[in-house]
Amino acid sequence: MCLGIPMQIVEINGYNARCEAKGVERDVSLFMLQDETVAVGDHVMVHVGYALQKLTAEEARSTWELLDQIIDSSEA
């Protein structure tokens, strides 16, 4: 199973971006989104260092709500 993590772009340098989620920052490749317009503040789904798709803020938030539920249920 693969897991994508929603992250918000905080900085862009060419096809590379600095993205943040829950206080953690990572360098992410935007190469797979080269046909889309992405900007600082946008949300993207990240898997193994690559942004796979652009998300709305609501999609990112609801994904994190589901991931948090999974984490909470596994700790119980």
SULTAKA-V952853 format. One record per residue. N is the residue number from 1. RES is the residue in one small letter. SS is DSSP state (~ for helix, > for strand, _ for the rest). Layout:
BEGIN
{{N:RES:SS} {N:RES:SS}}
END
This chain:
BEGIN
{{1:m:_} {2:c:_} {3:l:_} {4:g:_} {5:i:>} {6:p:>} {7:m:>} {8:q:>} {9:i:>} {10:v:>} {11:e:>} {12:i:>} {13:n:>} {14:g:_} {15:y:_} {16:n:>} {17:a:>} {18:r:>} {19:c:>} {20:e:>} {21:a:>} {22:k:_} {23:g:_} {24:v:>} {25:e:>} {26:r:>} {27:d:>} {28:v:>} {29:s:>} {30:l:_} {31:f:~} {32:m:~} {33:l:~} {34:q:_} {35:d:_} {36:e:_} {37:t:_} {38:v:_} {39:a:_} {40:v:_} {41:g:_} {42:d:_} {43:h:>} {44:v:>} {45:m:>} {46:v:>} {47:h:>} {48:v:_} {49:g:_} {50:y:>} {51:a:>} {52:l:>} {53:q:>} {54:k:>} {55:l:>} {56:t:_} {57:a:~} {58:e:~} {59:e:~} {60:a:~} {61:r:~} {62:s:~} {63:t:~} {64:w:~} {65:e:~} {66:l:~} {67:l:~} {68:d:~} {69:q:~} {70:i:~} {71:i:~} {72:d:~} {73:s:~} {74:s:~} {75:e:~} {76:a:_}}
END
